């Protein structure tokens, strides 16, 4: 099963994340299929950059977003609230 989830990057105590499509059994920072965007929660307001067309395409293919990613996509207007 494919998931759209966050992959942690950044230094200790300074997290930033990549939105990736990965197999659900892969580790958090393990292998992935494609990078769909970036998320930085430390900026005010939080920065979210997405490849919207690719996100929509993966959602149509059946990839399921995690809870946090689903909230981010709802804020961006890619998933109905």
C-alpha positions in Angstrom: 0.0 0.0 0.0 1.3 3.4 -0.9 1.3 6.3 1.5 1.9 10.0 1.1 3.8 10.9 4.3 6.5 13.2 5.8 10.2 12.3 5.7 12.2 14.2 8.3 15.2 16.2 7.2 17.1 19.0 8.9 19.4 19.3 11.9 18.8 18.2 15.5 16.0 20.3 17.0 15.4 22.1 13.6 13.1 19.7 11.8 12.0 20.2 8.2 10.1 17.6 6.2 9.7 16.3 2.7 6.4 15.1 1.4 7.1 11.7 -0.2 5.2 8.8 -1.7 6.5 5.6 -0.1 5.5 2.0 0.5 3.8 1.8 3.9 6.2 -0.9 5.1 9.3 1.3 4.4 11.0 3.1 7.4 10.2 6.8 7.9 13.5 8.0 6.4 13.9 5.0 4.1 13.2 4.5 0.4 10.5 6.4 -1.4 9.1 6.7 -4.9 8.9 10.5 -5.4 9.3 13.8 -3.6 6.0 15.8 -3.7 7.0 18.9 -1.8 8.5 20.4 1.4 7.1 21.4 4.8 8.9 23.6 7.3 6.9 23.9 10.6 9.4 26.4 12.2 8.6 29.4 10.0 5.7 31.6 11.0 3.4 30.7 9.4 4.5 27.2 8.5 5.9 26.9 4.9 4.3 24.3 2.6 5.5 23.9 -1.0 3.7 21.2 -3.1 3.7 19.8 -6.6 -0.1 20.0 -6.7 -0.5 18.1 -10.0 1.7 15.2 -8.8 -0.1 15.1 -5.4 -3.5 14.8 -7.2 -2.2 12.2 -9.5 -0.9 10.0 -6.6 -4.2 10.4 -4.8 -6.1 9.2 -7.9 -3.8 6.2 -8.1 -4.8 5.2 -4.6 -2.0 6.5 -2.4 -3.3 7.3 1.1 -2.1 10.4 3.0 -1.2 10.1 6.7 -3.2 12.1 9.2 -0.7 15.0 9.3 -0.3 15.1 5.5 -4.1 15.0 5.2 -4.4 18.2 7.4 -1.7 19.9 5.3 -3.5 19.0 2.0 -6.8 20.2 3.4 -5.2 23.6 4.3 -3.8 23.8 0.7 -7.3 23.0 -0.7 -6.2 19.7 -2.5 -8.6 17.6 -0.4 -12.1 18.7 0.5 -12.4 19.7 4.1 
